[in-house]
Amino acid sequence: MKVAVDAMGGDYAPDEIVLGALQAAKEYKDAGIEIVLVGDQAQITQALDRHGNWKAANITVHHASEVIDMHDSPGAAVRKKKDASVVVATGLVKQGLCDVVISAGSTGAAVAAALFGLGRIKGIERPAIATPIPNLTGTTVLLDSGANVDSKPKQLVQNAIMGAIYAEYVLNTPRPRVGLLNIGEEESKGNEQALSTFPLLQQLSTVNFIGNVEGRDIPKGTVDVVVCDGFVGNIVLKFGEGLAGAILQLVKEAVKNSGFWAKMASMLILPALKGLKKKLDYAEHGGAPLLGVNGGFIICHGSSRAKAIKNAIRVAKEFTEQEVVAHIRENIAKEEVVTNE
């Protein structure tokens, strides 16, 4: 398996991207994974040299002379910068030289590169980012979390099919419960988009649709896949990240400002707090797959450091091994009548 990593994308590229790739190469050395770092060869080689003897690892460098910056217009930049690292990495998958792409660069550029370079799966109008969110019982997949800010009802139906497949095959959730994010559980609730989407989801034969769900159902773990458009999904995601960080900070400050005995007692729960922090850390989840394109594409947080990249390579490995793209093609074809309405 070959994983193409956009080494120039992200706030801490290329050093942290390269370090994460080295960590993954070491951890998965027996899994038959080869990592191809795509970007400026001189910068990548210097970063590799800073982290010791890398030539024994399954890592190669593929030169790309350009980088798409966060301020670039995604679509225009992908068309203009043909030798940009994310475009070249995507091309390696298109050519069959690699199996999956990983990028922590501009999300818009990543989506554009995937659409132009890989194309859409037949029956999918727009791809969606499927982001795993930890909950009280495990993980809920939220999609779309930012690829498309406006979605038609049939596109949300397509998201439901894709999200259910990812939850089942990669997150090992048998017959995942799929819910439509809304302001209430009643079928009559919601805006025009939600009201039009609900009956279409009811018609699906390959999806275990449980009805409307509210925002609080995500952390409670009463639903495995939550469907919404990218505008709402991205707000939910960013709010959850901010809230988790704020709660952990409040706990730290409460302990710091407490008395002697309270501080002693806090030492007993420190391991539990560390476990909670790990569960809420986006770096542990690595990256989110862009579902709906003809190939594997994992999108990472822009502020990803080495640990996040290492785990994103794990996600890429699981995504490829479970043949998610093939399962999406199969199920979309089965639901063609509904998804084309």
CORJOBEL-V998574 format. One record per backbone hydrogen bond with DSSP energy under -1.0 kcal/mol. NH is the residue of the N-H (numbers start at 1). CO is the residue of the C=O. Records with the same first field share a line. If there is no record, write none. Layout:
NH = CO / CO
This chain:
3 = 34
4 = 100
5 = 36
6 = 102
7 = 5 / 38
11 = 302
13 = 10
16 = 12
18 = 14
19 = 15
20 = 16
21 = 17
22 = 18
23 = 19
24 = 20
25 = 21
26 = 22
27 = 23
28 = 24
31 = 28
34 = 1
35 = 58
36 = 3
37 = 60
38 = 5
39 = 62
44 = 40
45 = 41
46 = 42
47 = 43
48 = 44
49 = 45
50 = 46
51 = 48
52 = 49
57 = 54
59 = 57
60 = 35
62 = 37
64 = 39
66 = 83
72 = 69
77 = 73
78 = 74
79 = 75
80 = 76
81 = 77
82 = 80
84 = 81
85 = 66
88 = 84
89 = 85
90 = 86
91 = 87
92 = 88
93 = 89
94 = 90
95 = 91
96 = 93
97 = 92
98 = 92
99 = 2
100 = 2
101 = 296
102 = 4
103 = 298
110 = 106
111 = 107
112 = 108
113 = 109
114 = 110
115 = 111
116 = 112
117 = 113
118 = 114
119 = 114
121 = 292
124 = 121
128 = 291
130 = 289
131 = 142
133 = 140
135 = 138
136 = 219
140 = 133
141 = 224
142 = 131
143 = 226
145 = 129
156 = 152
157 = 153
158 = 154
159 = 155
160 = 156
161 = 157
162 = 158
163 = 159
164 = 160
165 = 161
166 = 162
167 = 163
168 = 164
169 = 165
170 = 166
171 = 166
173 = 167
178 = 208
179 = 225
180 = 211
181 = 227
182 = 213
189 = 186
195 = 191
196 = 192
197 = 193
198 = 194
201 = 197
202 = 198
204 = 201
209 = 207
210 = 178
213 = 180
217 = 214
218 = 215
220 = 216
221 = 217
222 = 217
224 = 177
225 = 177
226 = 141
227 = 179
228 = 143
230 = 148
233 = 229
234 = 230
235 = 231
236 = 232
237 = 233
238 = 234
239 = 235
240 = 236
241 = 237
242 = 238
243 = 239
244 = 240
245 = 241
246 = 242
247 = 243
248 = 244
249 = 245
250 = 246
251 = 247
252 = 248
253 = 249
254 = 250
255 = 251
256 = 252
257 = 253
258 = 255
263 = 259
264 = 260
265 = 261
266 = 262
267 = 263
268 = 265
273 = 269
274 = 270
275 = 271
276 = 272
277 = 273
278 = 274
279 = 275
280 = 276
284 = 281
287 = 285
288 = 299
290 = 297
291 = 128
294 = 119
295 = 293
296 = 99
298 = 101
299 = 288
300 = 103
304 = 301
309 = 305
310 = 306
311 = 307
312 = 308
313 = 309
314 = 310
315 = 311
316 = 312
317 = 313
318 = 314
319 = 315
320 = 316
321 = 317
322 = 318
323 = 320
324 = 319
327 = 323
328 = 324
329 = 325
330 = 326
331 = 327
332 = 328
333 = 329
334 = 330
335 = 331
336 = 333
339 = 335
340 = 336
341 = 338
